[in-house]
Every structure is written in structure tokens, then in C-alpha cells.
């Protein structure tokens, strides 16, 4: 099955707001019979947030997961996130299919 990485803004957002946005995208991806890869579920976040993690540590984990995917789904706020812009550039260089939220 096709794995789809979800990319969007997290930093600076309320955790619940960000989590819901990624969770909604996850449900949408499942509706197409694909496997969503949701970084909000594999990186430390509430309630298990680890404040000692750096941005680079988050990106290390996220980029490794992105490498295992065939597609990426960019949430509408992705352009306002340094990490999502990095993930978009990486996906483009890897030749992944890129989809954008309306």
C-alpha cells in the first residue's frame, strides 16, 4: 500500500489545533485506501512532549519517515513552516507525488 507523509505547520500552534489538522488529513488519506504517516503520532508531543528535543532532532525523525513514503500531503499552512518547506523540497528531489490541501 502507498504511504503518504503528512506535512504542515506545528511549531507555534496550539497542540490540539495542530493535532486535529494532521488527524483530519490522516482520515482523508485513509479514505483513499492509503497509509498515512502522521508525524504528530511518532514525534514526542503532548502529553509526552520532550522540551529537550531540538528542531534538528524532530527533523531527523521526520525526514527518515519521509524517506519511507511514496507521496506527501502538504497541509494548507505548510508554507509557514520551515520544517514543512524542508520536507517539501526533499519530496520534490526524491520524485515523490506531492498533493496540497485546498
QUIKA-V496020 format. One record per pair of residues at least 24 apart in sequence whose C-alpha atoms are under 6 Angstrom apart, sorted by sequence separation. I is the first residue (numbers start at 0). GAP is how many residues later the second one is. D is the distance in whole Angstrom. If there is no record, write none. Layout:
# QUIKA-V496020
<<I | GAP | D> <I | GAP | D>>
This chain:
# QUIKA-V496020
<<70 | 25 | 5> <75 | 25 | 5> <69 | 26 | 5> <70 | 26 | 5> <71 | 26 | 5> <72 | 26 | 5> <73 | 26 | 5> <74 | 26 | 5> <70 | 27 | 6> <72 | 27 | 6> <3 | 31 | 6> <1 | 32 | 5> <2 | 32 | 5> <3 | 32 | 5> <4 | 32 | 5> <5 | 32 | 6> <2 | 33 | 6> <3 | 33 | 6> <4 | 61 | 6> <3 | 65 | 6> <2 | 66 | 5> <5 | 66 | 6> <7 | 66 | 6> <2 | 67 | 6> <3 | 67 | 5> <4 | 67 | 5> <5 | 67 | 5> <6 | 67 | 5> <7 | 67 | 5> <3 | 68 | 5> <8 | 68 | 6> <7 | 69 | 6> <8 | 69 | 5> <7 | 70 | 4> <8 | 72 | 5> <7 | 76 | 5> <6 | 77 | 5>>
